[in-house]
Amino acid sequence: MAITTEQQQALDELFNVVQANRAAPAPQPVAPVAPAHGLTGDWWPVLQSKLAELLQSKDQVEHTILDTLERNPLDSAVTFLATASAAFYAAEMGVNPKIKTYIDAFYYIATCASVGYADIFAATQTGRAIAGLVMIVGPALTSRALDRPARAER
């Protein structure tokens, strides 16, 4: 199969651009500079302190979430599935013809958390991201919720 004249010209132009970029010197890294204080720089110290506060509170938030999951695994699993279903419904309604009600979204999310098979599929990028999160977290939450009696016997 031969290429057309236009295709050959496009390839030649691309080759010339690649060759020109190879001949150009590599850009030198620029050291980060803190913004100057004044109208444009007053936000920098505030941003640094807020980030520091957020990082310090991360461990406390993580501990609270894990403690809640440990104490109430079934409640956590149901809450996660209900919230994920609401988010999936919001992302897919009006776009996905198979998502007409919240129950349709709940059915899809529940199957993502268990067997992973349904006749409904995500149509939006947001819906796919939510489904992916459920496929990762859902089985672990379900396992924890169902394993509680066996753990109590140990």
HUDA-V111320 format. One record per residue. N is the residue number from 1. RES is the residue in one small letter. SS is DSSP state (A for helix, B for strand, O for the rest). Layout:
# HUDA-V111320
{{N | RES | SS} {N | RES | SS}}
This chain:
# HUDA-V111320
{{1 | m | O} {2 | a | O} {3 | i | O} {4 | t | O} {5 | t | A} {6 | e | A} {7 | q | A} {8 | q | A} {9 | q | A} {10 | a | A} {11 | l | A} {12 | d | A} {13 | e | A} {14 | l | A} {15 | f | A} {16 | n | A} {17 | v | A} {18 | v | A} {19 | q | A} {20 | a | A} {21 | n | A} {22 | r | A} {23 | a | A} {24 | a | O} {25 | p | O} {26 | a | O} {27 | p | O} {28 | q | O} {29 | p | O} {30 | v | O} {31 | a | O} {32 | p | O} {33 | v | O} {34 | a | O} {35 | p | O} {36 | a | O} {37 | h | O} {38 | g | O} {39 | l | O} {40 | t | O} {41 | g | O} {42 | d | A} {43 | w | A} {44 | w | A} {45 | p | A} {46 | v | A} {47 | l | A} {48 | q | A} {49 | s | A} {50 | k | A} {51 | l | A} {52 | a | A} {53 | e | A} {54 | l | A} {55 | l | A} {56 | q | A} {57 | s | A} {58 | k | A} {59 | d | A} {60 | q | A} {61 | v | A} {62 | e | A} {63 | h | A} {64 | t | A} {65 | i | A} {66 | l | A} {67 | d | A} {68 | t | A} {69 | l | A} {70 | e | A} {71 | r | A} {72 | n | O} {73 | p | A} {74 | l | A} {75 | d | A} {76 | s | A} {77 | a | A} {78 | v | A} {79 | t | A} {80 | f | A} {81 | l | A} {82 | a | A} {83 | t | A} {84 | a | A} {85 | s | A} {86 | a | A} {87 | a | A} {88 | f | A} {89 | y | A} {90 | a | A} {91 | a | A} {92 | e | A} {93 | m | O} {94 | g | O} {95 | v | O} {96 | n | O} {97 | p | O} {98 | k | O} {99 | i | O} {100 | k | O} {101 | t | O} {102 | y | A} {103 | i | A} {104 | d | A} {105 | a | A} {106 | f | A} {107 | y | A} {108 | y | A} {109 | i | A} {110 | a | A} {111 | t | A} {112 | c | A} {113 | a | A} {114 | s | O} {115 | v | O} {116 | g | O} {117 | y | O} {118 | a | O} {119 | d | O} {120 | i | O} {121 | f | O} {122 | a | O} {123 | a | O} {124 | t | O} {125 | q | A} {126 | t | A} {127 | g | A} {128 | r | A} {129 | a | A} {130 | i | A} {131 | a | A} {132 | g | A} {133 | l | A} {134 | v | A} {135 | m | A} {136 | i | A} {137 | v | A} {138 | g | A} {139 | p | A} {140 | a | A} {141 | l | A} {142 | t | A} {143 | s | A} {144 | r | A} {145 | a | A} {146 | l | A} {147 | d | O} {148 | r | A} {149 | p | A} {150 | a | A} {151 | r | A} {152 | a | A} {153 | e | A} {154 | r | O}}
